[in-house]
Amino acid sequence: MGMNMPSKFVVEGGARLHGTVQVSGSKNAALPMMAAALLAKGATVLRNVPDLTDVHLMAEILEILGAEVTLFDEPGVVVINVVDESPITAPYELVSEMRASFCVLGPLLARRGEAHVSQPGGCTLGERPVDLHIKGIQAIGCEVELIRGNVTAKGRPTGGRVYLGGPMGPSVTGTANVLCASVMGSGVTIIDQAACEPEIANLVEMLNAMGARIRGGGTSRLVIEGVDELKPVDIAVIPDRIEAGTLMIAGAITRGDVTLERCDPDVMLALFDKFTEMRVPFERLDASTVRINCPHRAQSADLVTLPYPGFPTDLQSPLMALLCTSDGYSLVEEKIYPERFMHVPEYRRLGADIRKQFNTCIVTGVDKLSGAPVAATDLRAGAGLILLGLVAEGQTDVLKIQHVDRGYDRLEDKLTALGADIKRVDYFPRRRASDRNSQRARAA
Ligand code: EPU
């Protein structure tokens, strides 16, 4: 990966994918679990961590917060050794790079009694507020204020009743923050409308292994009895269900035969339900292996994104890629991030037929797409563009792949192993008029 030079993926469409790949660990489980390591002094070991730029960023934040972090001395292993428990501030430079860094708020508050974490801004998915995180932490007896762009939380959690339901459902990282804030301290905390995502269940498993007393992980009610002290742990991150889904869709869209190992089919039922509706044949070979073998064109299907166990918003743009090439019309409704359709104009550049109004798109499947240069607007949009590139005629250049690198661990290697023609290519950034002017000024 060139350090200063941007990279793009050059995809040549047409190959039918076939073969076996192993799914990496979950990004959205790993990031809050890394933050939760701040709850105990000493060395926490996380296994099956994906090698992503977001994980490297979280490591940088933890180092600012007094941890020594060792990344991938062994494959998948991250060691977070908390040595200095005095820092309490997560700066804007890092939080603005990655919203998940807001997950340090709960652990810092619980363990160090005070936390200053920059308020994250909006992003390409929309506004992305943190009001539920704040409301939850206030409900367990702590003070939260916004001071000069920092969310400042203080006090010792005393327990309480927390209702985390928002207009778009519960908040996933909001649940992680309130959970981590309430594990240490006095009293009992009951969180209702907690996020039920498997990534939260994984975090609960970790916290309980550290000595926390939490019941109800993976359900909408979490009951937490505060404890005085937590100890570091050694624990594995669950498989990434979004990466697994993306790779299955890659199999389906190329009419290939793809087997995924080290995944968890039990948490992918909403996607499987769509595959059944779309007449995409798949089978569960064992508890951690699935195979998709789809020699024909998929049928259209309607899609609504919902909190888990509903269809995940993170697979909306990848599945939409498959719908773009399926037989018939599909309705896609986004109920988590109503504005998460930045990929639509890029899909259209490849020949997709999509009409959009507010949070809903009508996708008409087309017989043929043709390659073009396109740009990833966010991580999952980038994945969707690669999927379309795999079946578009000719060459598709996917630019802005730094978004893809945030959340997919060597996606191009996995696709190449399955027979795809995809290359990472460095390219010279376009020179801006202002650069040319300053060059001229220097020359003069
Ligand atoms: N929301 C509020 N108030 C809040 C927090 C959220 O109204 O205080 C709203 C959001 O605006 C959104 C909905 O609630 O409409 C759900 O947002 P949530 O807080 O659950 O999202 P998140 O925790 O910030 C995580 C994942 C996202 C994933 C969403 C939804 C991590 C690190 N990120 O974000 O992952 O899309 O849950 O499932 O876990 C991705 O991996 O590409 C990604 C964006």
Residues whose N, C-alpha, C, O or C-beta is under 5 A from the ligand:
A	BS01	EPU	N28 L31 A100 R128 P129 V130 D131 L132 H133 G166 M168 G169 P170 S171 V172 T173 G174 T313 D314 I336 Y337 L379 R380
